Amino acid sequence: MKIRSVSAVYPRYRNVVKSWRTNLWQIVVRVETDVGVTGFGYGGGGRAAVEVVNGHFAEVLEGRELSSVADIAATWDELYEASIPYGRKGVAIMALSGVDLALWDTLGKAERKPVAELLGGVKKERVRAYATGTDSEWYAELGFTAHKMPHRWTGSPADHDSAVAAARRARELFGPGAEIMFDVYMSWDSDVTVEMAKRLAEFDVHWFEDVLTPDDLDANAALRALVKPTLIAGGEHEFTHVGFADVARTGAYEVWQPDITWCGGITAGLRIVEMGVEAGAQIVPHRGGEVWGLHLIAASGCEDFGEVLPGTRGGDRDELWLGEPVATDGYLEVSDSPGFGVEPNEDML
C-alpha cells in the first residue's frame, strides 16, 4: 500500500476554547492510499499547522510505502528531520502528530484491526475516566469517580479560598475514595504551590498540574518534595521523546502528560511511555480519553486513567468526530473497529 495524498483542513468550529482564539485549535489530517483506504488523524497547531501539512509534509509523503508499523516509525523520523529547521517543538510537531495518527488509522483500516491491536493488543479492557471542567455536580451525576478542576491564580488572597471551596465541594460530591486534581495552567508560582499544598492537605489532592511553565523543569522538580503526598504533573506542552528526555533528566514531574495530538502522535507517544516507565513516572496522557490517547493507554504502560472534557450540562460543543467513545459510569472502552474507530463529521470540514 502506498500513500497517494496527504491533506489537512481546519474545521468549521463554532465552539473554540477561548485561549486558542479562533484559528489555533485542532486540525484534521486525511491520508489517501492507492488501494482505496483512507485514514484520519487529529493534530494541533490550527491554520499554521495546515500549511505545514499541505505545503511540506504532503510533498515528502506522496508515494511512500505504508504497510507496517515500521513504515510509520520511519516516516515519523523522516518528517521530524525534514522539519528541524523550523520545527522540533510547537506547531510543526502538532502538525506531525496529525499526520502520524492518520497513518496509524490508515494502517489499522487496511489490516482491519483497531490501533490498540497494532500496538500489541488491549491490556486494559476498561479505562477509568476522569472529568475535567467546572460542572462538578453534573460529572458526579454521570458516574465519574475522578475529577480535575481548573484554578487560576490572579494574585488575590481570595484565590486560596476559592481553591479550598472547590476541593471541599468535590470531596462532598465524589466521596472520600475519589481522585481530585487541580489544573492551574501555569498560573501558580512555587510559593503559591507550597501554600496551596498546606491549605488543601485535608482534601487529599492527587496532583497539581502545570503549576509552572515547561521551561521551569528544575523548579518543578524542586516542588515535588515540598507538596507531598500531592504529585506534580505536567508535560502537555512538551514535544516528542527528545523533549521528554529533559523531563526525565530533571525529574520535573511525577505524572507525565503528553498530548498525543500534539507531542508527535502515537509514534512519539510510544517512545515517551517507554522513557517514562524507565524513569519511574506515571504516564497519563493529556485528553487521553479521546480515541487518540485511549488506544495508547489501553495497550501500553500508561496509567489506567483517561481524561475527558464533558463540558457543562446543556452546553454547546462541536461534534467533530463520529463514534467517539462516551464514558459510562466513569469508564471508557476501546472500540474494536478498525483504526481509531471514528470518522470526521463532514459537515464541519
C-alpha positions in Angstrom: 0.0 0.0 0.0 1.3 3.4 -0.9 0.3 6.9 0.1 -1.5 8.7 -2.7 -2.1 12.0 -0.9 -2.0 13.8 2.5 -4.0 16.8 3.2 -5.2 18.8 6.3 -8.1 21.1 7.0 -9.1 23.4 9.8 -12.7 22.5 10.7 -15.6 24.9 10.9 -15.6 25.3 14.6 -18.4 27.1 16.4 -17.2 26.5 20.0 -13.5 27.1 20.2 -11.7 27.2 23.6 -11.1 30.9 24.1 -7.4 30.5 24.9 -6.9 29.1 21.4 -8.5 32.1 19.7 -10.4 31.3 16.5 -7.6 29.8 14.4 -5.3 27.8 16.6 -7.4 24.8 17.6 -7.2 21.2 16.2 -6.8 20.2 12.6 -8.0 17.1 10.7 -5.5 15.2 8.5 -6.6 12.9 5.7 -4.4 10.2 4.2 -5.5 8.5 1.0 -3.9 5.4 -0.4 -3.6 3.7 -3.8 -5.8 0.8 -2.5 -8.7 3.0 -1.6 -8.2 3.1 2.1 -8.5 6.5 3.8 -7.3 7.3 7.3 -7.8 10.3 9.5 -5.8 11.9 12.2 -6.2 14.8 14.7 -3.4 17.3 15.2 -2.8 20.7 16.8 -1.4 24.0 15.6 -4.5 25.4 13.9 -4.3 27.1 10.5 -0.5 27.3 10.7 -0.2 23.5 11.0 -2.5 23.1 8.0 0.1 25.0 6.0 2.9 22.7 7.3 1.0 19.5 6.3 -0.2 20.7 2.9 2.9 22.7 2.0 5.7 20.4 3.2 4.7 17.1 4.7 2.3 16.1 1.8 5.1 16.6 -0.7 7.5 14.4 1.3 4.9 11.6 1.8 3.4 11.2 -1.6 4.3 7.7 -2.9 5.7 6.4 0.4 5.1 2.8 1.4 2.7 2.3 4.2 2.4 -1.4 5.0 3.7 -1.8 8.6 4.3 -0.1 11.9 7.9 0.1 11.0 7.0 2.2 7.9 5.1 4.6 10.2 8.1 5.0 12.5 10.4 5.6 9.6 8.1 8.2 8.2 7.9 9.9 11.5 11.7 10.1 11.7 11.9 11.5 8.2 9.3 14.2 8.8 10.9 15.2 12.1 14.3 15.6 10.5 12.9 17.4 7.5 11.2 19.9 9.7 14.1 20.5 12.1 15.0 24.0 10.7 11.6 25.3 11.7 10.3 22.6 14.0 11.4 20.4 16.9 8.6 21.7 19.0 5.3 23.6 18.7 3.3 23.9 15.5 5.5 21.7 13.4 5.2 18.8 15.8 1.5 19.4 16.3 1.2 19.0 12.5 3.3 15.9 12.6 1.0 14.5 15.3 -2.0 14.7 13.0 -0.1 13.0 10.1 1.2 10.2 12.4 -2.3 9.5 13.8 -3.7 9.4 10.3 -1.1 6.9 9.2 -2.0 4.6 12.2 -5.7 4.9 11.4 -5.0 4.1 7.7 -2.9 1.0 8.6 -5.5 -0.2 11.1 -8.2 0.1 8.5 -6.1 -1.7 5.9 -5.4 -4.6 8.2 -8.9 -4.5 9.7 -7.5 -4.0 13.2 -8.0 -1.4 15.9 -4.9 0.7 16.6 -4.7 -0.9 20.0 -4.2 -4.2 18.4 -1.4 -2.8 16.1 0.2 -1.7 19.4 0.3 -5.3 20.7 -3.2 -5.7 21.9 -5.5 -4.4 24.6 -4.2 -4.7 28.1 -6.9 -2.7 29.8 -10.4 -3.7 28.8 -11.8 -0.7 30.6 -10.1 2.6 31.3 -11.1 4.7 34.3 -12.0 8.2 33.1 -11.7 11.5 34.9 -13.8 14.5 34.1 -12.1 17.9 33.6 -14.2 21.0 33.8 -16.3 23.3 36.0 -19.6 21.4 36.3 -18.7 19.2 39.2 -22.3 18.3 40.1 -23.1 17.1 36.7 -19.9 14.9 36.5 -20.8 13.3 39.8 -24.3 12.6 38.4 -22.7 11.0 35.3 -20.9 8.5 37.5 -17.3 9.7 37.3 -15.1 8.8 40.3 -12.3 11.3 39.4 -12.5 15.0 38.7 -9.9 17.7 37.7 -10.8 21.3 38.4 -9.4 24.4 36.7 -7.9 27.1 39.0 -6.2 30.3 38.1 -4.1 32.5 40.4 -4.9 36.1 39.9 -2.9 37.5 42.9 -5.8 37.9 45.2 -5.9 36.2 48.7 -9.4 35.1 47.7 -7.7 32.6 45.3 -6.7 30.5 48.2 -10.3 30.4 49.4 -11.7 29.5 46.0 -9.3 26.5 45.7 -10.3 25.3 49.2 -14.0 25.7 48.4 -13.7 23.8 45.1 -11.8 21.0 46.8 -14.3 20.7 49.6 -17.2 20.7 47.2 -15.6 18.0 45.1 -15.0 15.8 48.1 -18.6 16.2 49.1 -19.8 15.3 45.7 -17.4 12.5 44.7 -16.7 10.9 48.1 -13.6 10.0 50.0 -12.4 7.4 47.6 -12.4 9.6 44.5 -9.4 11.3 42.9 -9.5 15.1 42.7 -6.9 17.2 40.9 -6.2 20.8 40.1 -5.1 22.1 36.7 -3.7 25.7 37.2 -2.4 26.2 33.7 0.9 27.7 34.7 -0.7 30.5 36.8 0.8 29.5 40.2 4.5 30.0 41.2 6.5 27.9 43.6 5.4 29.9 46.7 1.7 29.7 45.8 2.0 26.0 45.1 3.6 25.2 48.5 0.9 27.3 50.3 -1.9 25.6 48.4 -0.5 22.2 49.3 -0.8 23.2 53.0 -4.3 24.6 52.7 -5.6 21.7 50.6 -3.9 18.9 52.6 -7.1 17.7 54.2 -8.7 17.0 50.8 -6.0 14.6 49.6 -5.5 16.2 46.2 -4.0 13.7 43.8 -2.0 16.1 41.7 -1.3 19.8 40.9 -1.0 20.2 37.1 1.1 22.7 35.2 1.9 24.9 38.2 4.9 26.4 36.4 5.9 26.8 32.7 7.5 23.9 30.9 10.7 25.9 30.8 11.0 25.7 34.6 11.8 22.0 34.8 14.3 22.3 37.7 11.9 24.4 39.7 9.1 21.9 39.0 11.4 19.1 40.3 12.2 21.1 43.5 8.5 21.3 44.3 7.9 17.6 44.4 9.3 17.1 47.9 7.6 20.3 49.2 4.0 19.3 48.3 3.9 15.6 49.0 1.8 13.5 49.0 0.2 15.6 46.2 2.0 14.9 43.0 3.4 17.3 40.4 2.0 16.7 36.9 2.8 18.2 33.6 4.0 17.7 30.1 1.1 18.6 27.8 3.2 21.4 26.4 6.3 19.3 25.9 7.1 17.7 22.5 8.5 14.4 21.4 10.7 11.9 23.2 13.5 14.3 22.7 11.8 16.9 24.8 10.7 14.4 27.4 14.3 13.3 27.8 14.8 16.6 29.6 11.8 15.9 31.8 13.4 12.6 32.7 16.8 14.1 33.3 15.5 16.8 35.7 12.8 14.7 37.3 10.4 17.6 36.8 7.1 15.6 37.0 5.9 12.5 38.8 3.0 12.4 36.4 3.8 12.8 32.7 1.0 14.1 30.5 2.0 14.1 26.8 -0.9 15.1 24.5 -0.9 12.5 21.7 -2.4 15.0 19.2 0.4 17.5 20.0 3.6 15.6 21.1 4.1 13.7 17.9 1.3 11.2 17.7 1.3 7.5 18.7 4.8 7.0 17.4 6.3 9.7 19.7 3.8 8.6 22.5 5.2 5.0 22.4 8.8 6.4 22.9 7.7 8.7 25.7 5.9 5.9 27.5 8.9 3.7 27.3 11.1 6.5 28.7 8.6 7.4 31.4 8.3 3.8 32.6 12.1 3.5 32.8 12.1 6.8 34.8 9.5 5.6 37.3 6.9 8.1 36.2 3.2 7.7 35.8 2.1 8.4 32.3 -1.4 9.9 32.0 -1.8 11.4 28.5 -3.5 14.8 28.3 -7.0 14.4 26.9 -6.3 10.7 26.9 -9.9 9.7 27.0 -10.2 10.8 23.4 -9.6 7.9 21.0 -6.1 9.1 20.0 -4.8 8.6 23.5 -7.2 5.9 24.6 -5.8 3.3 22.3 -2.3 4.0 23.6 -3.5 3.9 27.3 -5.3 0.6 26.7 -2.3 -1.1 25.0 0.7 0.3 26.8 2.3 1.1 30.1 0.2 4.2 30.7 -1.8 4.5 33.8 -5.4 3.3 33.8 -6.6 6.9 33.7 -8.1 8.8 30.8 -9.1 12.5 30.7 -12.4 13.5 29.2 -13.9 17.0 28.9 -17.7 16.8 29.1 -18.2 20.5 29.1 -21.2 21.7 31.1 -24.7 20.5 31.4 -26.6 21.7 28.3 -23.6 23.5 26.9 -22.9 23.8 23.2 -20.0 21.8 21.8 -18.7 20.7 18.4 -19.2 17.1 17.5 -16.2 16.7 15.1 -15.6 13.0 15.5 -18.4 10.5 15.0 -18.1 7.3 17.0 -16.0 8.8 19.9 -16.5 6.6 23.0 -18.5 8.0 25.8 -17.7 7.3 29.5 -20.3 5.1 31.2 -20.3 5.1 35.0 -16.9 6.6 34.9 -15.2 4.1 32.5 -14.3 4.1 28.8 -13.9 1.1 26.5 -11.8 0.9 23.3 -13.7 0.2 20.2 -12.8 -2.9 18.2 -13.5 -1.1 14.9 -10.5 -0.8 12.5 -8.2 2.1 13.0 -9.3 4.5 15.7 -12.9 3.7 15.1 -14.0 7.3 14.4 -14.8 9.3 11.3 -14.9 13.1 10.9 -18.2 15.0 10.7 -18.0 16.0 7.1 -20.3 19.0 7.8 -17.5 20.5 9.7 -14.8 20.1 7.1 
